[in-house]
Amino acid sequence: MLKIISILLTAAAGLTFLHGQNIPGSKYAGLLDKRPVKIPAKRPARTGEMRGIWVATIFNMDYQRPKNVEEFKKFFSNMCVNLKNHGFNAIFFQVRPANDAFYKSKLNPWSQFLSGREGVPLPGAKNFDPLAFMIAEAGKHNLEFHAWLNPYRVTGSTKLSKQKYLNTLSAGNFARQHPELVLESPLPKGMRRLVLNPGEKKARDFIIASVMEIVQNYNIASIHFDDYFYPDNAPASVDAATYRRNNPRKLPLAEWRRNNVTMLMKDIHDQITAHNRRTGRRVRFGISPFGIWRNRKNSPNGSLTDGLESYSAHYADTRLWVRQNMIDYIVPQIYWQFGHNSAAYAAVADWWNDTVKNSRVDLYIGQAAYKLGDPGWNINELYYQMLYNRNLPNVRGSIIFSYRSMAAPANRTMQQGGRDMLKSLWKKR
């Protein structure tokens, strides 16, 4: 506790960090961006500041699979109390992790990460809808509930061949019913990733229908996508046939892939907007992409970074989506420290702050609580990042990855310090 108090006193003094200077364990400028980084001594929260957290259900990352409905209810209720006590005001819960569902759906089967077996509900869940319960329970604690979907993923990785893996899925799974609409992309060590093919209209229509099923049936704050679009640097061979068949404009492969993803984003936004107009509701649509759009060496509009680009690796033209207001909010995953050599935190945050300027898109920052305690990360890193965010006029808050890092950390001393800092930063106004 003495260490935490000393760090908070240091923060209160206000600091400027130059390249090469250190706070214990962290330097505060990268090799590409050598500008001084000014951390404000004190910066109050803006009205309506986003204080969100991601709850990942894929592979039960943040969520221990319950034995029955009552255990599920207890877990989620306790989570709401815990989050509210630490100043959070929004939950981004992964309700469709892998072409499946944590809700009653006519399109997607019950998730194996909910019941242990795809297509099978929780024991005692005949009349129980997990999503309806979570929305109501979050509301009791004044927590917004955002429905997080992975739009394309069938599986993150598998050693099985495509057809063998699809045969393990429930009979009602869209991917099993339509193997021709599933892409198989190679991974190291003989693994493979399976996704719905972004170049196939039938696949895009199914994703849109899955989104709208949730929008029409549940009182959610938003539909939220993460950073998984095309598999990382997918070789041309994985969708060569689709490219030849579905490319009437004869676009180059990379441009064609980006257009496929952009069409999905635009269509979803248009349909949600039309639904809102018909019903008077305000369901939003947001994306959490990889933090780098493009590096400046590859585009004059890019950031002062040198890393993987969502534009070319995932075929996600996030800057275009912002500039054309195809989304309502964006949450770049800036999972690097101030002193990162090729993606310094301030350089990336500044770029996004400038990118959303003059758009209707709200900017929140995705923060890496799970990295506290890693080499180059100090207990004060996240605290200073969030103070820095408040100094940027277009940053409207933060979303923390992820619940496990705050509730069941590997490094409990480090994470307790992180939680205490959040409480001090997010104290009631």
VEXDREN-2710 file (C-alpha; in Angstrom, 1 decimal):
% VEXDREN-2710
k/r/px/py/pz
1/MET/0.0/0.0/0.0
2/LEU/2.9/2.4/0.7
3/LYS/4.1/1.8/-2.8
4/ILE/0.7/2.6/-4.3
5/ILE/0.5/5.8/-2.2
6/SER/3.9/7.0/-3.3
7/ILE/3.0/6.4/-7.0
8/LEU/-0.2/8.4/-6.6
9/LEU/1.6/11.3/-4.9
10/THR/4.1/11.3/-7.9
11/ALA/1.2/11.4/-10.3
12/ALA/-0.4/14.3/-8.5
13/ALA/2.7/16.3/-8.9
14/GLY/2.4/16.3/-12.7
15/LEU/5.4/15.1/-14.8
16/THR/7.0/15.5/-18.2
17/PHE/9.0/12.5/-19.5
18/LEU/11.7/12.9/-22.1
19/HIS/13.1/10.2/-24.2
20/GLY/15.4/8.0/-22.1
21/GLN/14.1/9.1/-18.7
22/ASN/12.5/6.5/-16.5
23/ILE/9.8/6.1/-14.0
24/PRO/10.6/2.8/-12.4
25/GLY/10.4/0.1/-15.1
26/SER/9.3/2.4/-18.0
27/LYS/10.6/5.1/-20.3
28/TYR/8.2/7.5/-21.6
29/ALA/9.0/8.0/-25.3
30/GLY/9.6/5.6/-28.1
31/LEU/12.4/5.6/-30.7
32/LEU/10.1/6.8/-33.5
33/ASP/8.3/9.4/-31.5
34/LYS/10.8/11.3/-29.3
35/ARG/8.6/14.2/-28.2
36/PRO/8.3/14.9/-24.5
37/VAL/5.2/13.3/-23.1
38/LYS/3.3/15.5/-20.7
39/ILE/1.2/13.8/-18.0
40/PRO/-1.3/16.3/-16.5
41/ALA/-1.0/16.8/-12.8
42/LYS/-4.8/16.4/-12.4
43/ARG/-7.5/16.2/-15.0
44/PRO/-11.1/15.7/-14.0
45/ALA/-13.3/13.2/-15.9
46/ARG/-15.5/14.5/-18.7
47/THR/-19.3/14.1/-18.2
48/GLY/-20.3/10.8/-19.6
49/GLU/-16.8/9.3/-19.5
50/MET/-16.8/5.7/-20.7
51/ARG/-15.4/3.3/-18.0
52/GLY/-15.9/-0.1/-19.6
53/ILE/-14.5/-3.6/-19.4
54/TRP/-14.4/-6.5/-21.8
55/VAL/-15.6/-9.9/-20.6
56/ALA/-14.2/-12.5/-23.0
57/THR/-16.0/-15.8/-23.1
58/ILE/-14.0/-17.5/-25.9
59/PHE/-12.2/-20.4/-24.3
60/ASN/-13.8/-19.2/-21.0
61/MET/-11.1/-16.6/-20.6
62/ASP/-12.9/-14.3/-18.2
63/TYR/-15.7/-16.6/-17.3
64/GLN/-15.7/-20.0/-15.6
65/ARG/-18.2/-22.2/-17.2
66/PRO/-21.1/-22.7/-14.8
67/LYS/-22.7/-26.0/-13.8
68/ASN/-26.2/-24.6/-13.9
69/VAL/-28.4/-21.5/-14.2
70/GLU/-28.0/-20.5/-10.6
71/GLU/-24.2/-20.6/-10.8
72/PHE/-24.4/-18.4/-13.9
73/LYS/-26.6/-15.9/-12.2
74/LYS/-24.3/-15.7/-9.1
75/PHE/-21.2/-15.2/-11.2
76/PHE/-22.7/-12.3/-13.2
77/SER/-24.4/-10.6/-10.2
78/ASN/-21.1/-10.7/-8.3
79/MET/-19.3/-9.3/-11.3
80/CYS/-21.7/-6.4/-11.5
81/VAL/-21.1/-5.6/-7.9
82/ASN/-17.4/-5.8/-8.3
83/LEU/-17.3/-3.5/-11.3
84/LYS/-19.6/-0.9/-9.8
85/ASN/-17.4/-0.8/-6.7
86/HIS/-14.4/-0.1/-8.8
87/GLY/-16.0/2.7/-10.8
88/PHE/-16.9/1.0/-14.0
89/ASN/-20.1/2.0/-15.9
90/ALA/-20.2/-0.4/-18.9
91/ILE/-19.8/-4.1/-19.6
92/PHE/-18.8/-5.4/-23.1
93/PHE/-19.8/-9.0/-22.8
94/GLN/-18.8/-11.5/-25.5
95/VAL/-22.2/-13.0/-26.4
96/ARG/-21.2/-14.5/-29.8
97/PRO/-17.6/-15.7/-29.5
98/ALA/-17.4/-18.3/-32.3
99/ASN/-20.5/-18.4/-34.5
100/ASP/-22.6/-19.4/-31.4
101/ALA/-24.7/-17.7/-28.8
102/PHE/-25.1/-16.8/-25.1
103/TYR/-28.7/-16.0/-25.9
104/LYS/-31.8/-17.6/-27.3
105/SER/-31.3/-17.6/-31.0
106/LYS/-32.9/-19.0/-34.1
107/LEU/-29.7/-18.5/-36.1
108/ASN/-26.8/-19.5/-33.8
109/PRO/-26.5/-22.5/-31.5
110/TRP/-25.9/-22.3/-27.7
111/SER/-22.2/-21.7/-27.1
112/GLN/-20.0/-24.5/-25.8
113/PHE/-18.4/-21.9/-23.6
114/LEU/-21.7/-21.5/-21.8
115/SER/-22.9/-25.1/-21.3
116/GLY/-19.8/-27.2/-22.3
117/ARG/-21.5/-28.6/-25.4
118/GLU/-22.5/-26.6/-28.5
119/GLY/-26.2/-26.5/-29.2
120/VAL/-27.1/-27.5/-25.6
121/PRO/-28.4/-25.0/-23.1
122/LEU/-27.4/-24.7/-19.4
123/PRO/-29.0/-27.3/-17.2
124/GLY/-32.3/-25.9/-15.9
125/ALA/-32.3/-23.3/-18.7
126/LYS/-35.5/-24.3/-20.4
127/ASN/-37.1/-20.9/-19.8
128/PHE/-33.9/-19.0/-19.0
129/ASP/-32.3/-16.5/-21.4
130/PRO/-28.7/-15.6/-20.2
131/LEU/-28.6/-12.4/-22.2
132/ALA/-31.9/-11.1/-21.0
133/PHE/-30.8/-11.8/-17.4
134/MET/-27.5/-10.0/-17.9
135/ILE/-29.0/-6.9/-19.4
136/ALA/-31.5/-6.7/-16.5
137/GLU/-28.9/-7.4/-13.8
138/ALA/-26.5/-4.8/-15.3
139/GLY/-29.3/-2.3/-15.3
140/LYS/-29.8/-2.7/-11.6
141/HIS/-26.3/-1.5/-11.0
142/ASN/-26.5/1.3/-13.6
143/LEU/-24.0/-0.5/-15.9
144/GLU/-24.5/-0.3/-19.7
145/PHE/-24.6/-3.6/-21.4
146/HIS/-22.9/-3.9/-24.8
147/ALA/-23.2/-7.0/-26.9
148/TRP/-19.8/-8.1/-28.1
149/LEU/-19.8/-10.3/-31.2
150/ASN/-16.9/-11.8/-33.2
151/PRO/-18.5/-11.5/-36.6
152/TYR/-16.5/-14.1/-38.7
153/ARG/-14.8/-16.5/-36.3
154/VAL/-15.7/-20.2/-36.5
155/THR/-12.7/-21.2/-34.5
156/GLY/-9.5/-19.4/-33.4
157/SER/-7.3/-22.4/-34.1
158/THR/-7.5/-26.1/-34.6
159/LYS/-5.3/-29.0/-35.7
160/LEU/-8.2/-30.7/-37.5
161/SER/-8.9/-30.3/-41.1
162/LYS/-11.7/-27.9/-42.0
163/GLN/-14.3/-30.6/-42.6
164/LYS/-13.3/-32.6/-39.6
165/TYR/-13.6/-29.5/-37.4
166/LEU/-17.0/-28.5/-38.9
167/ASN/-18.2/-32.0/-38.1
168/THR/-17.6/-31.4/-34.4
169/LEU/-20.1/-28.5/-34.5
170/SER/-23.8/-28.8/-33.8
171/ALA/-26.1/-29.6/-36.7
172/GLY/-27.6/-26.1/-36.4
173/ASN/-24.3/-24.2/-36.8
174/PHE/-24.3/-22.1/-40.0
175/ALA/-20.7/-23.0/-40.7
176/ARG/-21.4/-26.7/-40.6
177/GLN/-24.4/-26.2/-42.8
178/HIS/-22.4/-24.2/-45.3
179/PRO/-18.8/-25.4/-45.5
180/GLU/-18.4/-23.7/-48.8
181/LEU/-18.7/-20.3/-47.0
182/VAL/-15.9/-21.1/-44.6
183/LEU/-12.3/-20.0/-45.2
184/GLU/-9.4/-22.0/-43.9
185/SER/-6.2/-20.0/-43.2
186/PRO/-2.9/-21.6/-42.1
187/LEU/-1.3/-20.9/-38.8
188/PRO/2.2/-21.9/-37.5
189/LYS/2.8/-25.5/-36.4
190/GLY/0.2/-27.1/-38.6
191/MET/-2.7/-25.2/-37.0
192/ARG/-5.5/-23.5/-39.0
193/ARG/-8.1/-20.8/-38.4
194/LEU/-11.6/-21.1/-39.7
195/VAL/-13.7/-18.0/-40.5
196/LEU/-16.8/-17.2/-42.4
197/ASN/-15.7/-15.9/-45.8
198/PRO/-16.0/-12.1/-45.9
199/GLY/-16.1/-12.3/-49.7
200/GLU/-19.3/-14.2/-49.8
201/LYS/-22.6/-12.3/-49.7
202/LYS/-24.4/-15.2/-48.1
203/ALA/-21.9/-15.1/-45.2
204/ARG/-22.2/-11.4/-44.8
205/ASP/-26.0/-11.6/-44.9
206/PHE/-25.9/-14.2/-42.1
207/ILE/-23.7/-12.0/-39.9
208/ILE/-26.1/-9.1/-40.5
209/ALA/-29.1/-11.3/-39.6
210/SER/-27.3/-12.4/-36.4
211/VAL/-26.7/-8.8/-35.4
212/MET/-30.2/-7.7/-36.1
213/GLU/-31.7/-10.6/-34.2
214/ILE/-30.0/-9.2/-31.1
215/VAL/-30.8/-5.6/-31.8
216/GLN/-34.5/-6.4/-32.3
217/ASN/-34.9/-8.7/-29.3
218/TYR/-32.7/-7.2/-26.6
219/ASN/-32.3/-3.8/-24.9
220/ILE/-28.6/-3.4/-25.5
221/ALA/-26.5/-0.3/-25.5
222/SER/-24.5/-1.3/-28.6
223/ILE/-23.4/-4.0/-31.0
224/HIS/-19.6/-4.3/-30.5
225/PHE/-17.1/-6.0/-32.8
226/ASP/-13.4/-6.7/-31.9
227/ASP/-10.3/-6.7/-34.1
228/TYR/-10.8/-10.1/-35.9
229/PHE/-11.7/-9.5/-39.6
230/TYR/-9.7/-11.4/-42.2
231/PRO/-7.1/-13.7/-40.5
232/ASP/-3.7/-12.0/-40.1
233/ASN/-1.9/-11.8/-43.5
234/ALA/-4.1/-14.5/-45.0
235/PRO/-2.4/-15.8/-48.2
236/ALA/-4.0/-15.2/-51.5
237/SER/-4.7/-19.0/-51.9
238/VAL/-7.3/-19.1/-49.1
239/ASP/-9.9/-17.2/-51.1
240/ALA/-8.6/-17.3/-54.6
241/ALA/-11.8/-18.9/-56.0
242/THR/-14.0/-16.3/-54.2
243/TYR/-11.8/-13.5/-55.5
244/ARG/-12.2/-14.7/-59.1
245/ARG/-15.9/-15.2/-58.8
246/ASN/-17.0/-12.2/-56.8
247/ASN/-14.9/-9.4/-58.1
248/PRO/-16.8/-7.7/-60.9
249/ARG/-14.8/-4.4/-60.5
250/LYS/-11.5/-6.3/-61.0
251/LEU/-10.1/-4.8/-57.8
252/PRO/-6.6/-5.8/-56.6
253/LEU/-6.8/-8.5/-53.9
254/ALA/-6.0/-6.3/-50.9
255/GLU/-8.5/-3.6/-52.0
256/TRP/-11.2/-6.2/-52.7
257/ARG/-10.8/-7.7/-49.3
258/ARG/-11.0/-4.3/-47.6
259/ASN/-14.1/-3.5/-49.6
260/ASN/-15.7/-6.8/-48.4
261/VAL/-15.2/-5.9/-44.8
262/THR/-16.3/-2.3/-45.4
263/MET/-19.5/-3.4/-47.0
264/LEU/-20.4/-5.4/-43.9
265/MET/-19.7/-2.5/-41.6
266/LYS/-21.8/-0.1/-43.7
267/ASP/-24.7/-2.5/-44.1
268/ILE/-24.8/-3.2/-40.3
269/HIS/-24.7/0.5/-39.5
270/ASP/-27.4/1.3/-42.0
271/GLN/-29.7/-1.5/-40.7
272/ILE/-29.2/-0.5/-37.0
273/THR/-29.8/3.2/-37.9
274/ALA/-33.0/2.2/-39.7
275/HIS/-34.1/0.2/-36.7
276/ASN/-33.5/3.0/-34.4
277/ARG/-35.5/5.4/-36.5
278/ARG/-38.4/3.0/-36.6
279/THR/-38.4/2.2/-32.9
280/GLY/-37.1/5.4/-31.4
281/ARG/-34.2/3.5/-29.7
282/ARG/-30.5/4.3/-29.7
283/VAL/-28.6/1.1/-30.3
284/ARG/-25.0/2.1/-31.3
285/PHE/-22.5/0.2/-33.4
286/GLY/-18.8/0.2/-32.5
287/ILE/-15.5/-1.4/-33.4
288/SER/-12.4/-2.2/-31.4
289/PRO/-9.6/-2.6/-34.0
290/PHE/-5.9/-3.3/-33.7
291/GLY/-4.3/0.0/-32.6
292/ILE/-2.3/0.8/-35.8
293/TRP/-4.3/1.7/-38.9
294/ARG/-1.2/2.3/-41.1
295/ASN/2.4/3.3/-40.4
296/ARG/3.5/6.7/-41.7
297/LYS/6.3/5.1/-43.8
298/ASN/3.5/3.5/-45.8
299/SER/1.0/6.4/-45.8
300/PRO/1.3/10.1/-45.1
301/ASN/-1.9/9.8/-43.1
302/GLY/-0.5/7.0/-40.9
303/SER/0.8/7.1/-37.3
304/LEU/4.4/7.5/-36.2
305/THR/4.7/3.7/-35.7
306/ASP/6.3/0.7/-37.2
307/GLY/4.1/-2.4/-36.6
308/LEU/1.4/-4.6/-37.9
309/GLU/-1.3/-2.6/-39.7
310/SER/-5.0/-3.4/-39.5
311/TYR/-5.3/-1.9/-43.0
312/SER/-3.1/-4.5/-44.7
313/ALA/-3.0/-7.4/-42.2
314/HIS/-6.7/-7.6/-41.3
315/TYR/-8.0/-5.6/-44.3
316/ALA/-9.9/-3.3/-42.0
317/ASP/-9.9/0.3/-43.2
318/THR/-10.8/1.8/-39.9
319/ARG/-9.8/5.3/-40.8
320/LEU/-12.3/5.2/-43.7
321/TRP/-15.0/4.0/-41.4
322/VAL/-14.4/6.9/-39.0
323/ARG/-14.2/9.5/-41.8
324/GLN/-17.4/8.3/-43.4
325/ASN/-19.2/7.8/-40.0
326/MET/-20.0/4.2/-40.7
327/ILE/-19.7/3.5/-37.0
328/ASP/-20.8/5.3/-33.8
329/TYR/-17.7/4.7/-31.7
330/ILE/-14.2/3.2/-32.1
331/VAL/-12.0/1.6/-29.4
332/PRO/-8.4/1.2/-30.8
333/GLN/-6.5/-1.4/-28.8
334/ILE/-3.5/0.7/-27.7
335/TYR/-1.8/-2.1/-25.8
336/TRP/1.7/-0.5/-25.7
337/GLN/3.5/1.5/-23.0
338/PHE/4.7/5.0/-23.4
339/GLY/8.2/3.9/-24.0
340/HIS/7.5/1.2/-26.7
341/ASN/10.1/1.6/-29.4
342/SER/7.8/1.1/-32.4
343/ALA/4.4/2.0/-31.1
344/ALA/4.7/4.5/-28.3
345/TYR/1.4/4.9/-26.5
346/ALA/1.3/8.7/-26.9
347/ALA/2.0/8.6/-30.6
348/VAL/-0.9/6.2/-31.2
349/ALA/-3.3/7.9/-28.9
350/ASP/-2.5/11.3/-30.5
351/TRP/-3.1/9.9/-33.9
352/TRP/-6.6/8.5/-33.0
353/ASN/-7.5/11.8/-31.2
354/ASP/-6.7/13.6/-34.5
355/THR/-8.4/11.0/-36.7
356/VAL/-11.9/11.3/-35.1
357/LYS/-11.8/15.1/-35.1
358/ASN/-14.7/16.5/-37.1
359/SER/-16.4/13.1/-37.3
360/ARG/-19.5/11.9/-35.4
361/VAL/-17.5/8.9/-34.1
362/ASP/-16.8/8.8/-30.3
363/LEU/-13.3/7.7/-29.3
364/TYR/-12.6/5.4/-26.4
365/ILE/-9.2/3.8/-25.8
366/GLY/-8.7/0.1/-25.3
367/GLN/-6.3/-0.3/-22.3
368/ALA/-4.2/-3.4/-21.6
369/ALA/-4.6/-4.1/-17.9
370/TYR/-3.5/-7.6/-18.5
371/LYS/0.1/-6.3/-19.3
372/LEU/0.6/-4.7/-15.9
373/GLY/3.7/-6.4/-14.4
374/ASP/5.1/-7.4/-17.8
375/PRO/8.7/-6.2/-18.7
376/GLY/8.6/-2.5/-19.4
377/TRP/5.3/-2.1/-17.7
378/ASN/5.0/-0.6/-14.2
379/ILE/2.1/-0.5/-11.8
380/ASN/1.7/3.2/-12.7
381/GLU/1.6/2.8/-16.5
382/LEU/-2.1/2.4/-16.9
383/TYR/-2.9/5.2/-14.5
384/TYR/-0.7/7.6/-16.4
385/GLN/-2.2/6.5/-19.7
386/MET/-5.6/7.3/-18.5
387/LEU/-4.6/10.7/-17.2
388/TYR/-2.9/11.3/-20.6
389/ASN/-6.2/10.3/-22.3
390/ARG/-8.0/13.0/-20.4
391/ASN/-5.7/15.6/-21.8
392/LEU/-6.8/14.7/-25.4
393/PRO/-10.0/16.6/-26.3
394/ASN/-11.6/13.8/-28.4
395/VAL/-11.0/10.8/-26.0
396/ARG/-14.3/10.0/-24.2
397/GLY/-13.1/7.3/-21.9
398/SER/-11.5/3.8/-21.7
399/ILE/-12.3/0.1/-22.0
400/ILE/-10.1/-2.3/-20.0
401/PHE/-9.0/-5.7/-21.2
402/SER/-10.1/-7.7/-19.5
403/TYR/-12.2/-8.8/-16.5
404/ARG/-9.8/-11.6/-15.6
405/SER/-7.0/-9.1/-15.2
406/MET/-9.0/-7.1/-12.7
407/ALA/-10.7/-10.0/-10.9
408/ALA/-8.4/-13.0/-11.0
409/PRO/-5.0/-11.8/-11.9
410/ALA/-1.8/-13.9/-12.1
411/ASN/0.0/-11.1/-10.3
412/ARG/-2.3/-10.2/-7.5
413/THR/-0.1/-7.5/-5.9
414/MET/0.3/-5.7/-9.2
415/GLN/-3.4/-5.9/-10.1
416/GLN/-4.6/-4.8/-6.7
417/GLY/-2.5/-1.7/-7.2
418/GLY/-4.1/-1.3/-10.6
419/ARG/-7.6/-1.6/-9.2
420/ASP/-6.8/0.9/-6.4
421/MET/-5.6/3.4/-9.0
422/LEU/-8.7/3.0/-11.0
423/LYS/-10.8/3.7/-7.9
424/SER/-8.8/6.8/-7.2
425/LEU/-9.1/8.0/-10.8
426/TRP/-12.8/7.0/-11.2
427/LYS/-14.0/8.1/-7.8
428/LYS/-17.6/9.4/-7.7
429/ARG/-18.0/12.9/-9.1
END
